[in-house]
Amino acid sequence: MAASKRDEPQTGALARGVALAALAAVVLWAAYLARNALLIIYISGLMAIGFGPIVRAIEHQTVVPVITRRLPRWLAILAVYIVIVGALTIVGLLVVPPLVDQAQELWTRIPLFLERAQAFLIRYGLLNHRVTLEEAVRGAPSSSGNAMDTVATAVTSVVGGLFGFLTIFVLTFYLLLESDTLFAAFARLFPRDDRPRVKDAARKISTKVSAWLNGQLILAGTIGASAAIGLYLLGVPYFYVLALIAALGEMIPVIGPILSAIPAVLAALTVSPKTALFVMIFFLVQQQFENHLLVPKVMERQVGVSAVTVIMALLIGGAILGITGAILAVPTAAILQVLVQELLDERDGI
């Protein structure tokens, strides 16, 4: 009888452990199913944290002496959004028309390039006879079903990307608008004595994420300026527009610089194949310099994350979530750095 009474607490503890394990499994499974939504929420949170200091500076602005009262937060956020949308609009107006002109010019010169390439291959015995552009297109393997599937997949991806971007845009606005209320509710989850440390950690995280955004702008400006100088010296037309594309591509780790190099190479092809080769070499060298020196050093200086941590974060983030993971790697590493430092300080009694 006594033994059975001693077993009751053990049985209850075992049951609670099993229930907690089952609950954790359900939560993890639900998080996996909602991973895309959670990723959008996380990106929106990062954007809200990064833009927070800018919004607060606009709220308490002293540049315009006529406005002596504190600006409404929604107006400060709207001002930031207007600047972003305006900048994107100007970039689009600058980039799209020259790219269309270059694409049309390149299309008219494709037969000439094909002729030169085939002459080179025939001269060295790598091709037996000349192939016309029509024959090449006709001989390409294709099927109407696969083509329709490809088009449908592409359209779905584009629509999904636009919807996700719009969702992040709207959610970030509301997170910025209600940031004080949300943080106050979050701080209440901690004991009263720990809340000052929570606020201090939140301030450090906000500073680091905002510094990451500034670092991205510094990297984009550096890459854009160097691309403008290099393309100008190589005699590539519309070098200023192509440099702007390179600056925007810098915002996307790993694949961004590669994609931004394609228009420059195509524009160089309208000059000569030799120019296109030099442009490819230039972008290859620039990308290696950016990956192994510029990004780690700038992020170390701006965000306070070591170069080794930046490289490791980019590798891990890219392996987990691809391009999106690489974009989010550095700010996530900065947040984790603050949280780990706070836990270590608490353990050491600092």
N, C-alpha and C positions, 0 to 999 in steps of 0.2 A: 504494500500500500504506500509506504514511504517512498519507494523507488519510483512508483508511478507519478507521485506528486512532484518529485525532482525532475521527471522527464517532461512535465507540462511546460515549464518555461523554455526548455530547449526546443520542444515542438513548436511553440508560438514564435520563437525567434527564427526557426527554420521556415515557417510559413511566411513570416514577414519578409525574410530574405528572398524567398521564391517570388513573392508578390512584387517586391521592388525590382527584381531582375526582369520579370515579365513586363512591368511598367516601363523600365528602361528600354527593353527591346521594342515595345510598341512606339515609344517616343522616337527612337532612332529610325524605325521603319517609316514613321510618319514624316520625319525630317528628310529621309531619302526621297520619299514620294514628292515632297514639296520643295526639293532642292533648288529648282529654278526660281520659285517665288522667294525662298530664303536668300538666294544669291542677289536678286533684285533689291530686296530689303537691305542687305548688307552694303551693297554698292551705294544705295541712297543714303544710308547712314554715314558712310565714309564721305560722301559729297557734302552732306549737311555739316559734318564735323569740320571738313576742310574750309567750307565757305563761311562757317560761323564767325571767325574773327573779322572777316571782311564785312559781313552784315552788321556786326556790332559797331565797327568803325564808321560805317555809313549812318547808322542810327544816331551816334553821338558826334556827328561831323561838326567841324568848326571852320571848314573852308569857306562856306557861304555865310557871311556875317549876318545877312538878312534873316536867315532861319536860325532863331535862337532856341526853339523848342526841340525836344528829341523827336526824331522822325518816327513814324509808325514802322513797326518791324516789317509788315507786309510791303510797304513802299520801298524799304531798303532791299528786301529780297527781290522785288520786281526790278529795281535798278540794276542789280547784278545780272538778272536774267536778260534784261534788255541789252546790256553790254555783250553778253555771251552770244545771243541770237544775232545781234548786229555784226559782231565779228565774223560769225559763221557765214552770214549773208554776203558780207564783203569778200570773204575768201572765195565763196562760190562764184560770185560775179567775176572775180579776177581769174579763177582757175579754169572754169568750164569753157568759155569761148576760145581761148588759145588752144586748149586740149582738143576741142572739136576741129579746129583748123589744122592742127598737127596730124590728127587722125586721118582726116580727109587727104592731106598731102601724102601721108605715109601709104594710104591705101592705093593711091594712083601710082606709087613707085614700087609697090610689091612685085609686079612682074619683072622690073629691072633687077631688083635684089635677087629674085628667084633665078633669073638668067645668069647673074654673076656667080651665085652659089653653085649652080649646076656646071658652069664652065670650070670652076675650081675642082669640083668632084670628078668631072670627066678627065681633066688634065692629069690627075693623080690616080686614075683607074678605079675610083670608088663608085662610079656610076656609069652604066653602059650607054644610055641614051637620054635625050632631053625629055623632060616631063612638063607639060603645060599645067597652068594653074587649074584649068578645068578638069584635066585628068586627075590631078592630085585630090581635088575636092570630090570627084566622082568615085575615086578609089578608096576614099576614107571609109572605114567600117562604121555603119550607123544603122539604126532601125527606128521607125516612127514611134514605136512603143517606148523605147528607151529615151528618145528625144523628148517625148511628152512628159515622161516621168521626171527627166532632168529639169525641164522648164517648170513643172509643178513644184518640185522640191526647191528650186531657186526662188520662185515667187513666194512660197511659204516661208522660207528663211528670211527674205527681205521684209515681208509683212510682220513676221515675228520679231525681227530686230527693231523695226520702227515702233512696234507696240511696246517692246521692252524699254526702248529709249524714252518714249513718251511717259511710260509709267514711272521710270526713275526721275524724270524731270518733275512730274507732279508730286510724287512722294517726297522728294527732296525739299520741295517748296513747303509742304505741310510739316515736315520734320523741323525745318528751320523756324517755321512760324510758331510751333508749339514746343520748341526745344527746352525752354525753362520749365514748363509744366511736366514734360516727360522726364527730365533729369531729376526734378524734385521727387517725383513718384519713385524713380529708380533708387535715389539716395535713401528713401525711407525703408528699403529692404535691408539696410545695414543698421547696426546699433548706433545710437546717438553719438557715442564717443568716437566711432570710426568714420562718421560722415565728413569731418574735415579732410581726412586722408583720401576719401573717395572723391571729394571735390578737387583736391590737389592733383590726383591721378587723372581725372577727367580734363583738367586744364593742360596737363602735360601732353595727353593724347591729342587734344585739339591743336596744340602748338605744333606737334610733330606731323600730323596729317596735313595741316595748312602749309607747313614747310615742304612737305612732299609735293603738293600742288605747285608751289613756287619753284621747286627743283625741276619739275616737269617743264615749266615754262623756260627756265634757264637752259635746259638741255635742248628744247625745241629751237630756241633762239640761236644757240651755238651751232647746231647742225644746219639750220637754215642759212645762217651767214656763211659758214664754210662751204656749203653746197653752192651758194650763189657765186662765191669767188671761184671755186673750181670749175663750174660749168661755164662761167664767163671766159675764163682763161682757155678752156677747151673749144670755145667757139660754138657752143650749143645755143640754138635759138630759144627764146622765151625762158631764159635762165632764171629770171626772177620768179616766174610762176612755178617752175620746177623746184626751185629752192623752197618756196612756200609749201609745196606738197611734201618735200622732204622734212620740213619742220613739223607738219601735221603728222606725218608717218612716225616721227620720233615718239609721239604720244603712245604708240602701240608697240610694246616690247616684242622683240624677236622678229615677227613677220612684218611689222610696220615699215622699217627701213627697206626691206626687200620689195614690198609693194610700191613704195614711193620711188624706188629706183627704176621701175619699169617704164613710166612715162618719159623719164630722162633718157633712157637707152633708146626708146622709140623715136624721140625727138632727134637724138644724135644720129640715128640711122638715116634721117632725111639729109644729113650732111655727108656722111660717108661711113662705111663699115669700120674703118680705122678709128674714127671719132667715137663710134659706139663702143668699140673695144676699150678705149681709154676711159670712157665714162664708167663702164662696168668695173674696171680696175680701181677707179677713184672711189666708187661707192663701196666696193669690197674693203678697201683700206679704211675708209671712213667708218664703216660698220664695226670692223675689228677694234678700232680706236675707241668707238663709242661703247662697245660691249665690255671691254676689258679695262678701260681706264676712266673714261668720262663719266659713265653712269655710276660706278662704285664711288668715285671721288666726290662727285656732286652730291649724291645722296648721303654720303658720310658727313659732308660739310653742312648740308641743309637740314637733314632729318636726324643726324646724330647716330646713324646706324653704320657699323663698320663695313668696310668694303667686302670682307669675307661673308658677313651676314647678308649683304645685298645680293651677292652672286649666288649664295646658297638658297636664298628666298626666291630668286628668279627661277632657279632650276626646279625647286620643289613646286612652286606655284604653277609653272608651265607644265610640269608632269601631271599635276592633279587636274587642273582646269584649262589647260591649253593657254590661248592668248589671254583670256579673261583672268586666269590665275596669275600669269606673268604681270598683268597690269596691277592686280591687287596685292602682289607679293610684298613690295616694299612698305606700303602703309600698314599692312597686316603685321609684318615683322616689327615695325615701330610700336604698334599697339601692344604686341606680346612682350616687347622689351620693357615697356613701362609697367605692365602687370607683373612680370617676373621680378622686376626690381622692387616693386612695392611688397611683394610676398617675402622676398629675401630680407628687406628692411624690417618687416614685421617680425620675422623669425629671429632676427638679431636684436630686436628690441630698440631699433633706431626710431 
